Amino acid sequence: MTLLVAAAQGQSMAGDVAANVAKAAALVELAAAQGARLVVLPEAFLTGYAEAVFAGEVPSEDTLDDAWLAPLRNAAVEGDCVVVVSTPLQRETAKTLSLLVIRPSGEVSAPYDKQHLSGYEQDHFTPGDHGASITVDDLDFGLSICYDGCFPEHARAAADDGAIGYLNSAAYFTGGEHRRDLYYPARALDNGMYVVFAGLTGTCGPDDFIGGSAVFDPEGRPVARLDTEEGIALAELDPALVWETRSAHPMHADHRTSLGPRVRA
């Protein structure tokens, strides 16, 4: 069984949730029209990635079934696809930078909060305290947000738990091209699994973002990629290729839990 996935890329407007939900829905509709069963959108896409937005009122986990999210829920239902999209979220006692998962039934959950906060995110959010994976058509995918993917152990934990793919919603500022283009192929190669990377593009608030959405195969090769334009990077994932790659290049299986004491000579 193979699975068609889309890394969706667009510009988000700082503080304009209604416009961002509409943009997200349009990208999902575009991907679903081409047969995508799983669509991943960038970091903080529903509110925009900007410190002033993070400091203010953000969507509440108690309102995910309300009208403000209806266009995106409807796009998932009508497109018969799973949507993964990031937003700041007000939980009961904490504000988190989270991933929403919208099912073809219209059901919405918020199973993952970013664990590795960077820059001014640390001033506004509480880091997540657990990892998370989702299942789409019997295939498991680990969830991550931007900086999470810079830590090899984060993707490895998903692979250890059975994931054949690693989904990353990101927002890279201008100047981050080199690091962006190293981290996510490396996570694919480390674990012999697919990586679906969705990056924010264009101007949001005072900052410019560089996109680069892509799907990487289990050896870290890009099989679909965007530059800074809005649109989708569409690719077919084949779990058989994951097993073949892990057999031929067993870095994941050969990982040692300890390297023992260090000796200086």
C-alpha positions in Angstrom: 0.0 0.0 0.0 1.3 3.5 -0.9 0.1 6.8 0.4 0.0 10.1 -1.4 1.0 13.0 0.8 1.3 16.8 0.4 3.5 19.3 2.1 1.5 22.5 1.8 3.2 25.9 1.7 1.6 29.3 1.9 1.8 32.8 3.4 0.1 33.4 6.7 -1.2 36.7 7.9 -0.3 37.8 11.5 -3.3 37.7 13.7 -5.9 37.1 10.9 -7.2 33.7 11.9 -10.1 33.7 9.5 -7.9 34.5 6.5 -5.4 31.9 7.5 -8.0 29.2 8.0 -9.4 30.0 4.5 -5.9 29.8 3.0 -5.3 26.5 4.8 -8.6 25.1 3.4 -7.7 26.2 -0.1 -4.3 24.4 0.1 -6.0 21.3 1.4 -8.6 21.4 -1.4 -5.7 21.7 -3.9 -3.9 18.7 -2.5 -7.1 16.6 -2.1 -8.0 17.3 -5.8 -4.8 15.6 -6.7 -5.5 12.6 -4.5 -3.5 13.4 -1.3 -4.6 11.5 1.7 -2.4 13.4 4.1 -1.7 17.1 4.1 0.8 18.9 6.3 0.8 22.7 6.8 3.4 25.0 8.3 4.2 26.1 11.8 1.7 28.5 13.6 -0.1 28.8 10.2 -3.6 29.5 11.7 -2.5 32.6 13.6 0.6 33.6 11.8 4.1 33.3 13.2 4.8 36.6 15.0 5.7 37.4 18.5 2.9 40.0 18.9 0.5 37.2 18.0 2.0 34.7 20.4 1.8 37.3 23.2 -1.9 37.8 22.7 -5.1 35.7 22.8 -4.8 32.5 20.7 -7.4 29.8 19.8 -8.6 27.7 22.8 -8.6 23.9 22.8 -12.3 24.2 23.9 -13.3 25.8 20.5 -11.9 23.4 18.0 -15.4 22.3 17.0 -16.6 25.9 16.6 -17.3 27.8 13.5 -13.9 29.5 13.1 -12.3 26.2 12.1 -15.3 25.0 10.0 -13.7 25.8 6.5 -10.7 23.6 7.3 -12.8 20.8 8.8 -15.0 20.9 5.7 -12.0 20.7 3.4 -10.8 17.6 5.2 -14.2 16.0 5.0 -14.9 16.8 1.4 -11.3 15.9 0.4 -11.4 12.7 2.4 -7.9 13.4 3.8 -6.1 13.9 7.1 -4.9 17.4 7.8 -2.0 18.3 10.1 -1.8 22.0 10.9 0.0 24.0 13.6 -1.4 26.7 15.8 -0.7 28.3 19.2 -3.3 26.9 21.5 -4.6 27.9 24.9 -5.0 24.8 27.0 -6.4 24.8 30.5 -3.4 26.0 32.3 -0.8 26.7 29.6 -0.3 28.2 26.2 1.4 25.8 23.8 2.5 25.7 20.2 0.6 22.7 18.9 -0.4 20.5 16.0 -4.1 19.9 15.2 -5.1 16.7 13.4 -8.3 16.9 11.4 -9.7 13.6 10.2 -11.9 12.9 7.2 -14.8 12.6 9.6 -14.3 16.2 10.7 -13.0 15.1 14.1 -10.3 17.5 15.5 -7.7 16.6 18.1 -4.6 18.4 19.4 -2.3 15.5 20.2 1.1 17.2 20.1 2.8 20.3 21.6 6.2 21.5 20.4 8.8 20.1 22.8 11.8 22.2 21.7 11.0 25.9 21.8 13.3 28.4 20.2 13.9 32.1 20.4 10.9 34.2 21.6 8.7 31.1 21.6 10.2 30.4 25.0 8.7 33.6 26.4 5.2 32.7 25.5 4.7 28.9 25.4 5.0 25.9 27.6 7.0 23.0 26.0 5.2 19.7 25.4 5.9 16.8 27.7 5.3 13.9 25.3 5.8 12.7 21.8 3.0 11.7 19.4 2.3 9.7 16.3 -0.8 9.4 14.1 -2.0 6.6 11.9 -3.2 7.2 8.4 -4.4 4.2 6.3 -2.6 1.9 8.7 0.7 3.7 8.4 2.3 5.5 11.4 3.8 9.0 11.3 5.6 10.9 14.0 4.6 14.5 14.7 7.0 17.4 15.1 7.2 21.2 14.9 10.2 23.0 13.4 13.1 22.9 16.0 12.0 19.5 17.1 13.5 18.1 13.9 16.9 19.5 14.8 17.3 16.8 17.5 18.1 13.4 16.1 16.5 11.6 19.2 13.1 13.2 18.5 12.7 11.5 15.1 14.3 8.4 16.4 11.7 8.1 19.1 9.0 8.1 16.4 10.9 5.5 14.4 11.3 3.3 17.5 7.6 3.5 18.0 6.9 2.2 14.5 6.7 5.4 12.4 7.6 5.1 8.7 7.4 8.9 8.3 8.1 12.0 10.3 5.9 15.1 9.8 7.3 18.5 10.5 5.5 21.9 10.4 8.1 24.6 10.3 8.8 28.3 9.9 12.3 29.2 8.9 13.5 32.8 8.8 15.6 34.2 6.0 19.1 33.0 6.5 18.1 29.6 7.7 18.3 27.8 4.3 21.5 25.9 5.0 20.3 24.4 8.3 16.8 23.7 7.0 18.3 21.8 4.0 20.5 19.7 6.3 18.3 18.8 9.3 15.3 17.1 7.7 17.1 15.0 5.1 19.4 13.9 7.9 16.4 12.8 10.0 15.2 10.7 7.0 18.6 9.1 6.5 19.2 8.5 10.3 16.1 6.4 10.5 15.4 5.1 7.1 12.1 6.8 6.9 10.2 9.5 5.0 10.2 13.1 6.2 7.4 15.5 5.1 8.5 19.1 5.8 6.0 22.0 5.4 7.5 25.5 5.7 6.0 28.9 6.0 6.7 31.3 3.2 6.4 35.0 2.5 6.1 37.9 5.0 4.3 37.4 8.3 4.3 40.3 10.7 7.8 41.9 10.6 9.6 38.8 9.3 10.2 37.0 6.1 10.1 33.2 5.8 11.8 30.9 3.3 9.4 28.0 2.6 11.4 25.0 1.2 8.6 22.5 1.7 9.6 19.1 0.7 9.2 15.3 1.0 12.4 13.3 1.5 12.7 9.6 0.9 14.3 7.2 3.4 17.8 8.0 2.2 17.2 11.8 2.5 16.7 12.5 -1.2 14.1 15.1 -2.0 11.3 13.5 -4.1 9.2 16.7 -4.2 10.2 20.2 -3.3 9.1 23.8 -3.4 11.2 27.0 -3.3 9.3 30.1 -1.9 6.2 29.9 -4.0 2.8 29.0 -2.5 1.5 25.5 -3.4 2.1 21.9 -2.5 4.9 19.4 -2.7 3.2 16.1 -3.6 4.8 12.6 -3.3 3.8 9.0 -3.0 5.2 7.2 0.1 5.9 3.5 -0.2 6.4 1.6 3.1 8.2 -1.2 1.3 10.9 1.3 0.5 11.3 2.0 4.2 11.9 -1.7 5.0 14.2 -2.1 2.0 16.3 1.0 3.1 16.5 -0.1 6.7 17.7 -3.5 5.6 20.4 -2.1 3.3 21.4 0.7 5.6 20.6 -0.4 9.2 21.8 2.6 11.1 18.6 2.7 13.0 18.8 -0.9 14.1 22.6 -0.7 14.8 22.2 2.2 17.2 23.9 1.6 20.5 22.1 2.6 23.7 25.5 3.4 25.3 29.0 4.1 24.0 30.5 3.3 27.4 32.9 5.6 29.3 35.2 8.0 27.5 38.9 7.6 27.7 41.4 10.4 27.1 44.8 9.4 25.8 
